[in-house]
Amino acid sequence: MSFEALGEDVLLEVLFFCDISTVLVVSAINQALRRIALRKQLWLSLVLDTRFRDALELPPPNGEKLQCLSAEELITVVKNTVTGLGSLWDSKHDESPVTMIRFQIPLSDIEYLPTAHLLPGARYILLQSTSKAPQRLYIYDVWSAQRVWQRSVQTAHSWKVCRVDLAPGSAIARVFFVQTVDHPNACDRTLHVEEVDLITGVSHELFNFSLDGMVSRVKPFDIAGDFLLAVVEHSRSFYAMAMLLLINWRASTFLSLNRNERFFVQLIPGYILSTYRESSPPYAHILVVTPLKVVSDRWQPLTEIHTVLAAQLEAGSAPDTISIQNITTQERLEYNHLPLKPDSVTAKPDALHAGAYNISVYGPQFSEPPPKPVTPVGTPITMPARREKVSWEPAHLSYRFTPAQGQAGSKLRLVSTRDVFDSLQIYSPSSRVILTPSGNSISVIYRKRRQWTGADAA
């Protein structure tokens, strides 16, 4: 039986489970399915899909206006929303009118204006108090300006004391933080993971594990799904040795990774995204996405972490660490045939391709000066010519990473490259949302391009 023989109602239900890219492909290659793929209710569902909206950091939709649009107008809304707005730093080169939608969060009961960080999707905001310990963490719903969660954290660090995982389209957040407890002869570091329902505010602890004072410092680095990434340091030797500790909190297993070779590290579901620098000319930087399944035989029980980690830290080296850049596909970071040194690497869900990620790399280009020539014995010594200067023109590389599905392997593809007109953009990646402190409150401003009247509904 052919696919088309299933009937229009069944085929429409199938398309409701597809992402926007799949629906567009179906409508383009199959004439019989095109009529179904252009149904208004299908595109209304796609425009309202929280995964699509979260990936593009969109404000609340105007449901009444969207209901009044035709399928063709809804498709135009999607196209304008996806392609219609770039970086804040490119706004001066963009002549299209931009609409600003502002939400104000009053903080009258917080003593000091906290630092603020938007969670993925830009609907929820994480606030961290700037007062002395204990640090206080808050999560607010931006659209309602309501506080949905708060927690006190006793920590030795005042900067980035926690990491938060919020799956695309989800209202469940997992907060990873480290508690510090001082004892007469030691200082205990305890790893915590707390799950928060951002709709009800109800929270409960998922993971609690103590390192029993065996390390001098622990910092939460990242969290994604069942995996935690922390930086642990030991300073009994002349210099502080640091390594990355990867923990599967659900399975109570761990492994250690060599941090010295990596400049940026981030967890995405099922993978580790990182960069490292080559040890020989031209000293290029390499972008790596490593599947966690390649280290499936290296996990050790969490109950053995004290023995294993203590031996590695005391020895000043980690013989069991895993060099992840040697076991996966790599991409050399280059622009205009020159190596690019990454100063910012971020990965966000792709709005059009379900499960895929857009990876943005910002940084300067550089060219190594030519090596100094060897002068033969007996040759008269002359003043050397001035060596070539290093180029520091900033640029942006955009990649799309598609995880492995079925028999198809994962793919990392360069999508676009461009110059960066303002060097400050290297340290402030593209965003559609602006955070602005204002007195004892914080403003969250969503930027939207107005290309036609119907687009306001999105």
N, C-alpha and C positions, 0 to 999 in steps of 0.2 A: 504494500500500500504506500502510495506516495505521501510526502509530507503535507501537500496541499489538500489531500483527501480527508484530513482530520476534521475539517469544518472550520468556518470562520471564528466561531465563538471559542473553540479550543485553541486555535492558533493565536487569537488575541490574548488568551490567558497565558500562553507560553511567552509571548512578547512582553507581558507585564513583568516577567522575571529577568528580562534582558537589560543590559545597560544601553546608554544612548548610542554608543558606537555601533553595537550590534543591530539595533533597530534601523539606523541609517544605512548600514550595509545591506540589510534585508530589503529595504525599500528601493535600493538602487539596482540590485542584481536579479530580482525576481518580480516580474510584472504581476503575477497572480497574488503575491503577498504585499505588493505595494499599497493596494487599497486598504488592507488591514493595518499596515504599518503607519498609515496616515490618519488613523482614527483619533478624534479629539480626546477621548477619555484616556487613551494610551499616553499621549504627550502631556496631558494635564498631570497624570501620575508621575511622569518622568521629571517634570518641572518642580513638583512638590516633593520629590524623593529627598529624604534628609541626607543621604550619602552624596548626592549631587550638590545640594545646597551647602553642606558642611565643607566639601572640597573647595568650593569657591568663596567661602566665608561670607555668605549672603545674609541680609537682615530678614526679619519675618516676612513671609509672602503676603501679598494682598489677594486672598482667596476669591473675593467677589469679582475683582477685575479679571483675574485669570479665567474664571468661569465664563466670562463674556467673550473671550478670544476664540478664534477659530483654530483648527489644527495648524494651518500654515502660519498664523500669527504666533502660536506657541513655539513652533520650530524656530521662528525668527528670534523669539525671546531667548531660547537656548543658545543660538549662535552668537547673539549680541552679548550675552552674559559671559560666555566662555572666552570670546576673543576681544571683548570690548573694553577691557581695563588692564592696564599694566602697572608698573612700579610707581610708587609715589615720586621717585626721582625723575621719572620720565614724563610727569604731568606737564612740565613746561614745554615739552615738545608735542603735546597732544591738544589739539584745538577743539575736540568734542566736549560738549558741556557735561559736567559731572554733578550728580546730586549727592548731597551729604545727609545721611540719616543719623541723628544723634540720640544716644541714651545716656542718662546721667545716673551715677551710682553714688548716693550719699553715704559718707563714712563718718557720721557725727559721733559714733560711739567708739571709734578707734583713735587712740591717743596720738600716734604719729602716722603721717601719710605713708602707706605701705608701698612696696614695690609691686608691680602688676605684670601678669603674664596671661595672655589669652590661651585657652585650651583649644585643641584642634576643632575647627568649625566656627570659632569666634562667637559662640553663644554664651559660653561660661568663662569666667575670669578667675584666676588664682591670685590671691593677694597674700603677701608675706610681710609681717610687721617688721619695722626697722628699729624697734626698741631692743633693749638688752634681753638676754635669755631669761625665761624661755621664749623662743620664737612662737608666734601665733600664725597659723595658716587659715585662710578663709577661701571659700568658693562661692561666688555669686552668679545668679542667673542674670545676664546682662539685660535681657528683654523686659524682665519684671523688676529688676533692681533689688531682688530679694536674696538674702544670704541663705544658702542651702546647706552649708557645712562649715565647721570650724574645728580646730585642733591645736593644742599646745605641744610644742616639740622642744625638748631639752637637747640642745646641740652645741657643739663647739664652733660651728660655722655660722656665719651670718649671711652667706650668699648662696642661693640655690640649694636650700636645705632639702628639697624634695623634687621628685619627678612624677608626672602624671600621665597615665595612659587612658586615652578616650578613643575607643574604636569608632570609625566613621559611621554616622547614623545612629550612634548609641547614646543613651543617657546614663550609662554606668561608667564611673571613673574609678581607676585604681591608683592610689597615691602611695608612692614609695619614698620613705624617709628613714633617717638614721637617728635613733635616740642615744644620747651620751649620758652615762651615769657614773659619777665619780665615787670611787671607793678609797679607803685609807692607803692602799698600796697599788692601786691600779685604776684604770678608767675603762669601763665596759662600753662597747659599741653594740647596739642591737638594731638589726635590720627589721623594718616593719613594712607591711603592705596592708592598706586599709581600702576596702571597697565602699564606694559611696553611690547611692541612688540619687541622681541629681534632680529627679522629679519630687521625691518624697523627703529627701534629706537623710534618710535612714542609712547608717553605715555599720560595718562590722569588720573585724580583723580577719585577714586571710593568712597572714604569714608573720611569724615572730621568731627571730633567730639571733642568738647572742654570739659574738666573737670573743667574749671573755678576756678582753684587754690584751689580746695577742698582737694587735696592730696599733700604730701610733695615730693613724687617721683613716677614716672611711668616708667617702663621699658618694651619694647616690648619683649615678651617671645617666641611666635610662631604664625604662620599663616598657615592655610590649608583650601583651598576652601573658603567658606563663613565665616569662623570662625577665630577670633583673640583671642590670649591669652596674657594678660599683667599682670605684677606684680605691684600692687599699694601699697604704704606705707603711713602711717600717723604717724607723730612723735610729736604730741602735748602731748602725755602721756610720762611716764618715759622711756618707750622703744618703738621702732618703731614697729607698727603692720603691718604685710604684709598679703595680700590675693591675690588670683588669680582671675582675672576678665575675664570671657569668653563672647565674644560679637559676635553675628551674625550680621555682618555689612550689609548684604543684607536685612534682615528682621527688622533691628534696634531694636533688643532685647538683653538682657544680663542676666547673672546670676553670682553669686560669689561662689568661691570654697575655701575651707579651705586649705591653703598651708602648714600649720605646720605639717601635717601628711605625706607629700609627699617629696621624695628626688629628683626624676627625673620626669619631666612631658613633654610630647611631643604630639602634635596633628598629627593624621593621618586621612585621609578623613573619616568622620563619627564616629570617635572614639577618646578617650583620653588614651594615654599610660602613665602609671605612676608606681612608686614603693613606698612602705611605709614599716615601720618597726613595727613588733609586739610589743605590750606593755608588754609582759610576756615572761619568758624563753621558748625557747632558743633565743628569740629576733631575729627571722629570718626576712629577707626582702622578700617582696611579690611583684611579678610582676602582674600588673593589666591592662587589656584592657577594657575600659568601653564604650559602645555604647552611643552616644549622644541622641539617641531616648528615653533612659530611663529617661531623665530629660526634656522631651518635655513639661510637664505640669508645669515646674518651671520657664520658661522664663518670664521676665518682660519687659515692654516697655523701650526703652533706654531713653525716656524723663523723666523717674522717677529715673534715676540712681543717681542723685545728692541727692535726699532725702533719698533713701535707703542706699547708700554707706556712706553718712555722718553719719547716725544714727549708722551703724555698726562700723565705724572707731572711732567715739566718745565714744562708749560704750566699746571699746577695745575687742569686740567679735563680731561674726557674727552669730546670731541665725538662719539666713536663709541659711547659707552655706550648701553645699551638700557634704556629705562624700562619694566620688565615689567608694571607695574600698569595700563598703558593698553591692553593687548592681550589681555585675558582677562576672564572673569566675576568680579565682586567681590561680597563680602558685608560689609555694614556691621556692626561689632561693637557691639551694643546689648543692654541688659537693663533691663526695666521702663521702656522708652522713654528711657533715658539712655545716652549713649555709654559704652563700656567700654574702658579703657586696658589692653592686654595686658601682663602681667608674666611670663607663661609660655605658650608655644605648643608643643605636642608632637603628633606624628602617629605612630600605631601601626597595624599591620595589623588589620583587622576579623576577628574570629574566625568569624563566620557567613557573610560575603560574601567570596569569594575575589577578591583583587586590590583590594579596597576598603580605605580607611583611616579610622580614627576620629581626628578632630582635636579636641584639648582646648585650650581657651583659658581661662586664669585671669587675673583682674585686678580692679581697683576700678572702680566706676562713677564718673562725674564729670559735673557740670553746670556749664557756664560761667556766670559771673555776668553779669547783664544789662549792656548797654553803657551808658556814662555819658551822660546826656541832654545835649543841646546847649542852653546857656542863651542866649536872645535878648539882643541888645545893649540895655542900659538896664534889664534886670531886676535887682532887688536880689539880692545874693549871699547865699545862706543855706548853712548847714552841710549837706553831702550826707548822705543817709540811708545807713545801713550796708549794704554790698553783700552779696548772697547768698553764703553759704558754699559751698564745693565739697564735694560728697558723695563719700565714699571707701568705700562699702560694697562688699566683695569679692563676686564672683560667678563662676560657671563656665558656659561655653557649650560644648556638644558638637555637633560637625558630623560628617557622614559624606561622604567624598569617594569617588565612583565614577569611575574612569578611563574614557575613551572605549573602546567596544567595537563593532567593526563599523561600522554606520551610526549607532549611538547615540552622542551626544556625552557628554562628561564632566559629572558632576553634583556640586554642592556643596550639601548640604542641612543645615539646622539641625535637630538631633534632640532636644535637650533643653536646658533652662536651669535653674539653681538658685542659691540663695544659698550662700555659703561661710561656715560658722560660725566657722572659725578662720582668721584672716588669714595664718597661717604656711603654709597650704595653697597660697597663691598661689606660693610659692617652692619647694614640694615637691609636684608633681602626684601624682595617684592612683597607687598601686602596690600590688601584692599581695605584694611581696618586700621584706624589711628587711635592710640591711647593718649589721652591728654589729662594730666592732673589739673584740677581747678579748685583752689581753696582746700576744703576738707571733703572733696569728692573727686571722682574720676569720670571723665567722659569717654565713651566708646563711640567712634564715628565710623559708619560704614560708607564707603565710597562706591557710587554706581554711575555708570555712564548712561546718559539719556540720548539714545539715537532715534527713538520714535516713541510716541505716546504710550503704546501698549507695553513697552519694556518696563515702565514703572511698576507694573503689577508683580514682576518677579521679586 
